[in-house]
Amino acid sequence: MAKATEFKPTMVGFLCNWCCYGGADLCGVSRFQYPPYLRVIRLMCSGRVDLAFIFRAFAKGADAVFIGGCHLNDCHYDPEGNYDALGNTLMAKRVLEHLGVNPERLRLEWVSAGEGTRFAEVMNDFSAKVKSLGPLGSSEGIDTAELKSRLEGATDLVPYIKLVERERLRVPVRTDEGYRKFFAGDEFNELFNELILDKLVMSRIMGILRAKAASAGEISESLGLAASDVARHLDELSQQGLIRFDEDQTLVAAAV
């Protein structure tokens, strides 16, 4: 009997140049061992990791995304860079959860340039976690094409999410505890459901209709939503001129 092929995850890592990348370099120079799954992208600041970067990495087949930055209140540029990374990570986890992707596939850690040992420990732990989760998509029970469509829909929504964050989702206290408490609280849940969740569903509907014409029933089945909810979203998209009926009375994305 042929031996089953070992799952070797693809992990994309966005590392801050001044701290975590230095920690990774020290880890290598010191010959600390960790699995060779991480594909590193070096950035000047962890705050530069846009939500779109995260969703695109998953859409292109990454099984996990890692973000590494300076410790809080020790940002190379200003006190807010790594807080931006923290906020983006917590927001991305919530969106991924609603897309059907396990949010534990996304991880943020603070690693200084002198913490080579810590970098190895984090990578060993995260690699083991991702291997236990299995390949992206198939482990969640989502078809590859469907998962890509969901993630592309979320990517299209990023400019709107940024606007909502700036205007309505302001974290009151700039501390790690303050951020995590806010994003886990009732206020955020209400605002997320009110301002983002419906837009996320409509973005997924547009993704379906850009790929092919579909009936309201087919959209309802594809999204696993009640027909009444789908009808509400279709009515709003129609009023915005984003969808129309074709000659067969099926729905298509309008040319814009």
Secondary structure as GFF3:
##gff-version 3
##sequence-region A 1 256
A	DSSP	beta_strand	11	16	.	.	.	ID=ss1
A	DSSP	alpha_helix	20	29	.	.	.	ID=ss2
A	DSSP	beta_strand	38	43	.	.	.	ID=ss3
A	DSSP	three_ten_helix	46	48	.	.	.	ID=ss4
A	DSSP	alpha_helix	51	59	.	.	.	ID=ss5
A	DSSP	beta_strand	64	69	.	.	.	ID=ss6
A	DSSP	alpha_helix	81	99	.	.	.	ID=ss7
A	DSSP	three_ten_helix	103	105	.	.	.	ID=ss8
A	DSSP	beta_strand	106	110	.	.	.	ID=ss9
A	DSSP	alpha_helix	116	133	.	.	.	ID=ss10
A	DSSP	alpha_helix	144	156	.	.	.	ID=ss11
A	DSSP	alpha_helix	158	167	.	.	.	ID=ss12
A	DSSP	alpha_helix	176	183	.	.	.	ID=ss13
A	DSSP	alpha_helix	186	191	.	.	.	ID=ss14
A	DSSP	pi_helix	192	197	.	.	.	ID=ss15
A	DSSP	alpha_helix	198	211	.	.	.	ID=ss16
A	DSSP	alpha_helix	216	223	.	.	.	ID=ss17
A	DSSP	alpha_helix	227	239	.	.	.	ID=ss18
A	DSSP	beta_strand	243	245	.	.	.	ID=ss19
A	DSSP	beta_strand	251	253	.	.	.	ID=ss20
###
